[in-house]
Amino acid sequence: ETAVAARDQGAAAPGVGTVTVHPISCDAAPLGPDVETGLEAKFSIAYCTALGIVRGHPRRADFLDVDAAVRSLAERIVVRTDDSLLESEAHLRWEAADGQIIETVTKAAVGSPEQPMDDDQLRAKLADLDAEHLPGMFVDLDAEATELVKVFGEP
């Protein structure tokens, strides 16, 4: 989220960055920038930050493989921890090649209880996940957000 916000403010490759997160974020995404598979990339804060700078909001297809340009940029991103931050808070300081500095802060990720998705965001996410074809799920993309997904067997 914070990388996308920085991109929206003009952050782009090449550049260098420092992203600061709560230590629990590194527990959830412990891998460094040297990922080799799309699955590994999901668990690298540096790679996900670089992806946000290069492409904007990540989509399912962004993790089918590792993008060499994104990985190269990820190698120029330092990840730091600060236990005074909220558990899903992130701070990014981006320095572009021309010296421009962009700083962004995200207190909570979209989709978290503190920043729930609206109907359009949830529909877009479910469509990106091809959720209507997930086994055991019923997805009605025209329904209200609270009714979009029902797992079989639940009331």
NUTOR-523676 format. One record per residue: x negated, y negated, z negated of N, C-alpha, C in turn; residue in three letters. Coordinates in steps of 0.001 Angstrom, whole numbers, padded with zeros to 6 digits, always signed. Example, Ala and Ser with C-alpha at 12.3 -4.5 7.8 and 13.67 -1.06 7.14 Angstrom:
% residues 2
-013190+005690-007800-012300+004500-007800-013200+003300-007800ALA-012850+002250-007080-013670+001060-007140-012900-000030-007870SER
This chain:
% residues 155
-000816+001194+000000+000000+000000+000000-000861-001259+000000GLU-001889-001265-000826-002714-002469-000913-003546-002666+000346THR-003940-001569+000986-004682-001690+002249-003781-002219+003357ALA-002548-001779+003389-001594-002281+004387-001333-003768+004152VAL-001224-004157+002887-001044-005577+002570-002250-006389+003045ALA-003456-005840+002858-004667-006528+003332-004671-006613+004851ALA-004270-005539+005509-004184-005543+006985-003211-006626+007442ARG-002082-006725+006749-001083-007740+007090-001643-009157+006934ASP-002667-009302+006085-003301-010607+005881-004529-010794+006767GLN-004791-009828+007651-005872-009989+008612-007064-009082+008425GLY-007067-008224+007411-008194-007303+007226-008261-006334+008396ALA-009470-006105+008878-009675-005191+009999-011081-004633+009933ALA-011298-003566+010679-012648-003013+010822-013363-003835+011881ALA-014652-004026+011790-015510-003533+010712-015375-004411+009475PRO-015833-003878+008382-015806-004583+007116-016225-003639+006020GLY-016235-004151+004813-016532-003336+003646-015508-003670+002580VAL-015224-002716+001726-014225-002963+000713-014519-002260-000583GLY-013899-002779-001614-013900-002140-002917-012457-002012-003350THR-012044-000784-003653-010697-000543-004145-010826-000062-005584VAL-010051-000698-006453-010082-000361-007874-008723+000200-008264THR-008756+001368-008905-007538+002080-009279-007661+002582-010710VAL-006552+002992-011272-006554+003643-012581-007233+005014-012424HIS-007944+005503-013441-008625+006804-013321-007709+007957-012922PRO-006430+007898-013269-005528+008984-012906-005385+009105-011389ILE-005557+008001-010673-005497+008049-009203-006640+008886-008644SER-007790+008800-009271-008937+009611-008825-008754+011075-009203CYS-007992+011337-010259-007659+012720-010583-006750+013300-009509ASP-005809+012493-009017-004859+012944-008000-005491+013000-006612ALA-006446+012124-006346-007116+012058-005034-008623+012011-005278ALA-009227+013161-005600-010616+013176-006058-011687+013202-004965PRO-011299+013321-003710-012297+013486-002655-012883+012150-002205LEU-014114+012207-001771-014788+011027-001249-014447+010802+000211GLY-015199+009940+000884-014880+009592+002269-015271+010662+003285PRO-016087+011617+002886-016622+012596+003828-015693+013791+004034ASP-014434+013507+004327-013442+014561+004530-013603+015185+005912VAL-013193+016445+006010-013330+017161+007285-012001+017593+007883GLU-010946+017599+007076-009636+018021+007573-008585+016977+007198THR-007472+017038+007878-006375+016138+007554-005865+016345+006140GLY-005841+017595+005687-005404+017870+004322-006358+017231+003324LEU-007653+017352+003543-008620+016697+002661-008439+015181+002686GLU-008148+014630+003844-008005+013175+003991-006911+012625+003079ALA-005843+013407+002849-004755+012969+001975-005224+012757+000545LYS-006333+013397+000177-006823+013355-001199-008085+012519-001329PHE-008265+011574-000423-009399+010654-000455-008874+009225-000478SER-009109+008539-001593-008665+007148-001695-009375+006293-000651ILE-010668+006542-000443-011419+005755+000545-010851+005963+001944ALA-010564+007217+002315-010024+007494+003651-008633+006864+003798TYR-007775+007034+002797-006419+006475+002884-006449+004951+002939CYS-007407+004343+002226-007554+002892+002284-007986+002471+003689THR-008967+003160+004237-009429+002853+005596-008307+003052+006609ALA-007532+004095+006432-006404+004364+007328-005406+003209+007284LEU-005121+002706+006086-004212+001563+005957-004736+000327+006657GLY-006054+000107+006600-006670-001036+007282-006589-000859+008796ILE-006893+000339+009274-006972+000591+010727-005593+000722+011374VAL-004682+001455+010737-003406+001790+011389-002161+001257+010704ARG-002261+000791+009492-001072+000387+008757-000533+001562+007958GLY+000770+001551+007711+001368+002618+006902+001084+003986+007506HIS+000552+004902+006715+000257+006234+007251+001532+007005+007569PRO+001410+007840+008564+002502+008709+008974+001992+010143+008925ARG+002892+011065+008983+002529+012487+008921+001474+012822+009974ARG+001625+012317+011162+000690+012628+012252-000728+012132+011965ALA-000865+011120+011104-002191+010600+010778-003030+011600+009994ASP-002401+012634+009462-003124+013615+008658-003184+014984+009318PHE-002924+015033+010620-003072+016298+011337-004538+016615+011566LEU-005351+015572+011597-006785+015718+011796-007464+014491+011205ASP-008776+014496+011187-009536+013354+010683-009930+012476+011861VAL-009665+011188+011742-010033+010210+012755-011459+009734+012459ASP-012359+009904+013404-013772+009559+013191-013956+008081+012851ALA-013201+007203+013485-013336+005770+013208-012849+005437+011802ALA-011773+006063+011384-011256+005841+010030-012255+006383+009011VAL-012777+007576+009274-013765+008162+008355-015005+007287+008257ARG-015452+006760+009355-016619+005877+009353-016366+004639+008500SER-015176+004070+008622-014820+002917+007808-014710+003320+006338LEU-014171+004488+006064-014021+004971+004687-015376+005055+003983ALA-016407+005337+004727-017752+005430+004145-018249+004075+003656GLU-017591+002993+004061-017970+001641+003634-017011+001082+002579ARG-016250+001984+001960-015303+001593+000915-015733+002244-000396ILE-015934+001419-001395-016299+001888-002731-015019+002019-003550VAL-014880+003129-004244-013730+003344-005123-014216+003222-006561VAL-013562+002353-007301-013882+002148-008721-012641+002422-009544ARG-012855+002690-010827-011717+002895-011720-011714+001841-012823THR-010507+001589-013310-010313+000643-014403-009103+001131-015190ASP-009342+001615-016412-008234+002182-017174-007280+001134-017740ASP-007559-000136-017500-006614-001177-017919-005515-001406-016875SER-005675-000811-015685-004658-000954-014639-003482-000024-014914LEU-002347-000337-014329-001208+000574-014355-001576+001831-013579LEU-000906+002944-013846-001298+004211-013237-001229+004227-011716GLU-000337+003465-011108-000297+003446-009639-000713+002084-009077SER-001365+001281-009893-001836-000041-009461-003134+000107-008669GLU-003291-000736-007677-004522-000741-006876-004884-002179-006514ALA-006175-002463-006580-006709-003771-006186-007698-003514-005058HIS-007616-004304-004014-008554-004178-002898-009205-005520-002633LEU-010513-005479-002537-011281-006653-002098-011933-006256-000787ARG-011551-006934+000290-012028-006612+001638-012871-007757+002158TRP-014058-007423+002635-014922-008424+003263-015104-008051+004726GLU-014552-008881+005589-014638-008644+007028-016044-008965+007524ALA-016347-008503+008707-017666-008724+009306-017987-010212+009434ALA-016963-011054+009583-017191-012499+009723-017292-013202+008367ASP-017248-012425+007273-017375-012996+005940-016062-013336+005266GLY-014950-013237+005985-013645-013517+005383-013384-012521+004259GLN-012892-013022+003118-012557-012186+001972-011040-012133+001828ILE-010514-010928+001715-009083-010736+001485-008953-009877+000235ILE-008129-010332-000695-007885-009569-001917-006400-009313-002051GLU-006048-008054-002302-004646-007683-002464-004490-006809-003700THR-003294-006849-004257-002961-006051-005437-001608-005402-005195VAL-001521-004136-005515-000254-003418-005487-000030-002868-006885THR+001061-003248-007505+001370-002780-008861+001976-001379-008857LYS+002757-001057-007823+003407+000246-007741+003630+000590-006283ALA+003445+001844-005963+003618+002306-004585+005088+002312-004196ALA+005359+002066-002928+006718+002185-002414+007155+003641-002582VAL+008343+003806-003119+008859+005145-003380+008737+005537-004841GLY+007991+004755-005603+007875+005012-007038+009100+004430-007742SER+009349+004837-008997+010500+004275-009720+010452+002750-009834PRO+009247+002189-009891+009112+000735-010012+009389+000013-008697GLU+009271+000730-007583+009498+000127-006263+010173+001161-005356GLN+011438+001476-005645+012115+002512-004858+012289+002104-003402PRO+012358+003125-002550+012602+002878-001125+014052+002443-000931MET+014245+001548+000027+015616+001231+000401+016081+002280+001420ASP+017343+002201+001816+017900+003200+002730+017094+003312+004024ASP+016721+002181+004605+015983+002209+005871+014601+002843+005705ASP+013902+002522+004611+012583+003107+004373+012685+004618+004174GLN+013688+005058+003424+013849+006488+003182+014225+007216+004462LEU+015104+006638+005252+015457+007253+006539+014226+007389+007442ARG+013409+006326+007480+012202+006366+008318+011234+007441+007826ALA+011076+007557+006521+010173+008578+005982+010688+009978+006302LYS+011973+010206+006089+012539+011520+006388+012438+011848+007874LEU+012662+010871+008725+012528+011103+010165+011082+011439+010516ALA+010120+010720+009913+008706+010994+010171+008332+012397+009718ASP+008914+012850+008622+008634+014194+008111+009395+015273+008870LEU+010258+014853+009817+011106+015786+010550+011938+016590+009561ASP+012437+015885+008538+013088+016521+007396+014337+017306+007760ALA+014998+016955+008840+016214+017688+009179+015916+019140+009538GLU+014630+019459+009761+014248+020828+010092+013534+021548+008953HIS+013462+020923+007766+012813+021584+006633+013709+022697+006120LEU+013144+023898+005937+013973+024994+005426+014450+024693+004013PRO+015700+025040+003737+016260+024849+002408+016737+023439+002137GLY+016741+022582+003140+017134+021193+002930+018281+020850+003875MET+019142+019986+003400+020175+019386+004241+019888+017901+004267PHE+019703+017355+005430+019383+015937+005547+020382+015286+006485VAL+021026+014255+005989+021954+013472+006790+021386+012064+006864ASP+020726+011732+007959+020048+010447+008072+021018+009273+008161LEU+022304+009544+008274+023288+008467+008281+023906+008233+006913ASP+023538+009051+005926+024106+008925+004583+023411+007813+003804ALA+023996+007455+002657+023354+006506+001757+022101+007156+001181GLU+021135+006347+000748+019861+006860+000258+020042+007901-000838ALA+020973+007683-001750+021147+008621-002856+021716+009955-002409THR+022233+010022-001197+022838+011252-000689+022085+011835+000506GLU+020947+011269+000873+020253+011701+002081+019798+013150+002052LEU+019284+013591+000924+018697+014935+000849+019359+015718-000274VAL+019758+016924+000045+020273+017841-000969+019557+019175-000767LYS+019024+019695-001851+018393+021007-001794+019466+022041-002022VAL+019499+023062-001158+020497+024117-001336+020395+024688-002733PHE+021536+024949-003337+021572+025537-004668+021751+024492-005753GLY+021507+023222-005429+021735+022164-006412+023139+021601-006218GLU+023764+021138-007309+025129+020588-007177+025152+019317-006366PRO
